[in-house]
Amino acid sequence: MKHLALTSALLLGFFTFATTASAQATKKSAKKDVVPATTTATAAPAPPSPELLRARMRPALKGTADIEFIVGAGKKVGNGYEMPVKVKNMSDAPIVGLRIDSYFYLNGKEAGAGEGRLRTALAPGEEATITTESNYVAGAQSQMRFSHANGSVNPKQVKKFSAKK
């Protein structure tokens, strides 16, 4: 019984010393020119206002949502294609789980697809940008399908958002 207690105490002490020594070794081997992740050039987005948070917390829209959207200029990124789409909620309730599916057609056949999602609720009158990401297909025509978690979406493409809430 004493052997078991002595062995377990000895092993516990050894593992404690080994983890401390390895942690100190990694601290010494760190490069001095490494910049912490918190000081990068891209800043975190500003937190939403209290009024916007209250508007997002209202009961979500069930059924058909009305939105206006503006398609931005797409760009090729590596082997992919990113297209920003600005959306505005024209309904009277928040839209939850707004999603855009992009389909690309070349000579009448589907050549690629991608998607973009809004991770937060979209309050009435609120504007947001959803970036759809897909594979790059040169010369393809695109179509978008909008949906949300609780129903369908009635999208309206505009050049400028209307002032109506």
N, C-alpha and C positions, 0 to 999 in steps of 0.2 A: 504494500500500500504506500509506503514511504517512497519507493522507487517511482511509482506512477506520479505522485505529487511532485517529486523533484524533477522528473523528466518533463512534465507539462509546464512547470515553472521555468525551467531552462529553455524550452522551446519558445515560450511566450516572450521571454526576455530577448532571445535571439532574433525573432521576427520583428519585435519593436525596434531593436537597434538597426536591423537591416533596412527597414523601410525609412527610418530617419536618415541613415547614411546615404541611401540612394536619392532621397529628396534633396539633400544638401548637394550632392554631386550634380544633379541636374540644374540647380540654381547657379552653380559656378560655371557650368558649361554654356549658359545662355549667352547669346551675342549681345553686345552693348548697343548695336545700331537697330535693334528690333523695336518697333513702335507698338505700344499697346493698342488693341482694337478700338478703344474708346476715343482715341484721338485721330481717327480717320477723317478724311475730308467730307464724307457724306454724313450729314447730321440727321438725326431721327426726326420724323415729322412732328409738328406741333400737336399737342393733345387737343381733341375737339372741345369746343366750348360747352358749358353746362346746359345751355338751351338745346344744342344739337344732341347731346346725350339724352336729354329728356324726350326729344322728338323721336330718337331711335328706339326708346324703350316702350313706346306705345304699342298696342297690339298690332301684329303684322297683317299686311294685306293678304286677303284670301280671295283668289279669283284672278281676273285680268288686271294687270298693271299697265299704266300708261307711262311711257318714257319718251324723251327726245334724245337723239344721239348725234354726235359729230364724229366722223371717221378721220383720224389723223393720218399723217404720212407714214407709211410702213417702211421698215428698214431691214436689211439683211444683217443678221448677227451670226457669224460662223456658218453653220449649215442650216440655221433656222431663220425664221422671219417673224418679226415683232410688229404688231399694228396697235397703236393706242386708239381707244375709242372713249370719248367723253360722253357720259350719260347724265341725264337729269331726271329725277323722279317727278312726274306730273300728277301722281295720284295723291289721295288724301291720307294715306297711311304708309308706314315704312315698308320697303321691299326687302325681304330677307332672301339671301342665297341667289343674287342676280348672277346669271351666267351667260356668256356669249360663246357659241360654237361657230367656228369658221370652217367653211368647206371650200376647197379649191378644185376647179374643173378645168381640164385641158382637153380640147377636142370632144366635148360632151361626156367625158369620163372623169370620175373623181380621181384627183391626183394627190390630194393631201388634205389634212384636217388638223385643227388645233382648237384650243379653248382658252378662255380667260374667265376668272371668277372674282367677285367682290366679296371679301371675307367679312365685311361688316354690313349692318343694315343700312339701307339708303333711305334717309329721312325725307319727308315730303319737301320738295323744292331744293333738295341737296344735289350737288354735282359731284361726280367722281370720275376717275379715269381707270378703265379696265384695259390691260394690255393682253391681247391674244397672242399666244406663242404657237407656232406651227413649223413644220418643215418647209424649206424653200423649194418652190416649183416655179421655174422661169416661164413667163408668159401665161400663167394660169389666171382665170377669172375667179373672183371670190364671192361667196355668199355668206351671210351671217344669220344665225338663228338665236333669238333671245329667249330665255326662260328664267323662272325663279322658283323657289322652293314650294310655294303654295298655289301655283297656277301658271297661266300663260302670260305673255307680254305683248302689248300692242305698241311696237316701236314706230317712231316717226323720225326720219332723217331730216335734219335742219342744217342751215349754215350758221345760225346764231340761236342760242337758247332764248325762249320767250320769257317775259317777266312774270307770267302767271305762275303762282305757287302750285 
